[in-house]
Amino acid sequence: MGEAERHLATELKTFEKHKQDLLGRWEGKYVLITGDNILGAYDSKLDAVAAGHQQIGARPFLVKKVERIEKPVRILARRG
């Protein structure tokens, strides 16, 4: 597992550890997480990403929507 994957795994664990609290406080918003730290919640994904670049810079961070039931994202790749 590379460094980026370790960061992502840590941030996802942080999200899951605090999910119930996040649902109570910020359901429907986008949270900004780096490592074990939740830095804030934002109304849009773009606002959260901009805040991540401003506060964290070039280091890895996670932006994740706080929702009870996560909707899968489907990405189609072109063949050929």
Secondary structure in CASP SS format (residue, H / E / C, confidence):
PFRMAT SS
TARGET T0000
AUTHOR 0000-0000-0000
METHOD secondary structure of the structure
MODEL  1
M C 1.00
G C 1.00
E H 1.00
A H 1.00
E H 1.00
R H 1.00
H H 1.00
L H 1.00
A H 1.00
T H 1.00
E H 1.00
L H 1.00
K H 1.00
T H 1.00
F H 1.00
E H 1.00
K H 1.00
H H 1.00
K H 1.00
Q H 1.00
D H 1.00
L H 1.00
L H 1.00
G H 1.00
R H 1.00
W H 1.00
E C 1.00
G C 1.00
K C 1.00
Y E 1.00
V E 1.00
L E 1.00
I E 1.00
T E 1.00
G C 1.00
D C 1.00
N E 1.00
I E 1.00
L E 1.00
G E 1.00
A E 1.00
Y E 1.00
D C 1.00
S C 1.00
K H 1.00
L H 1.00
D H 1.00
A H 1.00
V H 1.00
A H 1.00
A H 1.00
G H 1.00
H H 1.00
Q H 1.00
Q H 1.00
I H 1.00
G C 1.00
A C 1.00
R C 1.00
P C 1.00
F C 1.00
L E 1.00
V E 1.00
K E 1.00
K E 1.00
V C 1.00
E C 1.00
R C 1.00
I C 1.00
E C 1.00
K C 1.00
P C 1.00
V C 1.00
R C 1.00
I C 1.00
L C 1.00
A C 1.00
R C 1.00
R C 1.00
G C 1.00
END
